[in-house]
């Protein structure tokens, strides 16, 4: 990679950070452990529901194929979990890249 390419990429990253911070930061509250706890709980509950549905399906199957209704319910739980997980990952990325205001103090 050339020096010019490296400079461009550094400037690109700086611009991306600045624009994302200016767009995201005013729209979201300052984040802290207190504000993140309900988010983490929501994802954990969705994971629980998905896995619980799967285990119950296996217990009820007794060697038979799951019904279309059972598969639809499992799929709905997975889609909910995947969507919430994707959102949590996007939030984590935004925090890592300094797009959002954060408070590190445990005092909220």
C-alpha positions in Angstrom: 0.0 0.0 0.0 1.3 3.4 -0.9 1.9 6.3 1.5 -0.9 8.2 -0.2 -3.3 5.2 0.2 -2.4 5.0 3.9 -3.0 8.7 4.4 -6.3 8.5 2.6 -7.4 5.6 4.8 -6.4 7.5 7.9 -8.4 10.5 6.8 -11.3 8.3 5.8 -11.4 6.8 9.3 -11.2 10.2 10.9 -14.1 11.5 8.7 -16.1 8.3 9.4 -15.7 8.7 13.1 -16.6 12.3 13.1 -19.7 11.9 10.9 -20.9 8.9 12.8 -20.4 10.7 16.2 -22.2 13.8 14.9 -25.2 11.7 13.6 -25.5 9.1 16.4 -24.4 10.8 19.5 -27.3 13.4 19.6 -29.9 10.7 18.9 -28.9 8.3 21.7 -28.5 8.9 25.5 -25.1 8.8 27.1 -24.3 5.1 27.6 -23.4 3.6 31.0 -23.6 0.2 32.6 -27.1 1.2 33.8 -28.3 2.0 30.3 -26.7 -1.1 28.8 -28.1 -3.6 31.3 -31.6 -3.7 29.8 -30.1 -4.2 26.4 -28.0 -7.1 27.5 -31.0 -8.5 29.4 -33.2 -8.3 26.3 -30.7 -10.2 24.2 -30.2 -12.8 26.9 -34.0 -13.3 27.2 -34.3 -13.7 23.5 -31.5 -16.3 23.5 -33.2 -18.1 26.4 -36.6 -18.2 24.5 -34.9 -19.5 21.3 -33.0 -22.2 23.0 -35.8 -23.2 25.4 -38.2 -23.5 22.4 -35.6 -25.7 20.7 -35.1 -28.0 23.7 -38.8 -28.3 24.2 -39.3 -29.1 20.5 -36.8 -31.9 20.8 -38.4 -33.3 23.9 -41.9 -33.2 22.3 -40.7 -34.7 19.0 -40.0 -38.2 20.4 -38.3 -39.3 17.2 -40.9 -37.6 14.9 -40.2 -34.6 12.7 -41.3 -31.3 14.1 -44.6 -29.9 12.8 -44.6 -26.8 10.5 -46.1 -24.8 13.4 -43.3 -25.9 15.7 -40.7 -24.9 13.1 -42.4 -21.6 12.5 -42.3 -20.8 16.3 -38.6 -21.8 16.5 -37.9 -19.6 13.4 -39.7 -16.7 14.9 -37.6 -17.0 18.1 -34.4 -17.3 16.1 -35.2 -14.2 14.0 -36.0 -12.2 17.2 -32.7 -13.3 18.8 -30.7 -12.7 15.6 -32.2 -9.2 15.2 -31.5 -8.2 18.8 -28.0 -9.7 18.7 -27.3 -7.8 15.5 -28.4 -4.6 17.1 -26.3 -5.2 20.2 -23.3 -5.9 18.0 -23.9 -2.7 16.1 -24.1 -0.8 19.4 -20.9 -2.4 20.6 -19.1 -1.4 17.4 -20.4 2.2 17.8 -19.0 2.2 21.3 -15.6 0.8 20.2 -15.3 3.4 17.5 -16.2 6.3 19.8 -19.4 7.2 17.9 -21.3 7.5 21.1 -21.0 9.3 24.4 -20.2 6.9 27.3 -19.9 7.2 31.0 -17.5 4.8 32.6 -18.4 5.7 36.2 -20.6 3.2 38.0 -22.4 6.1 39.5 -25.5 6.7 37.4 
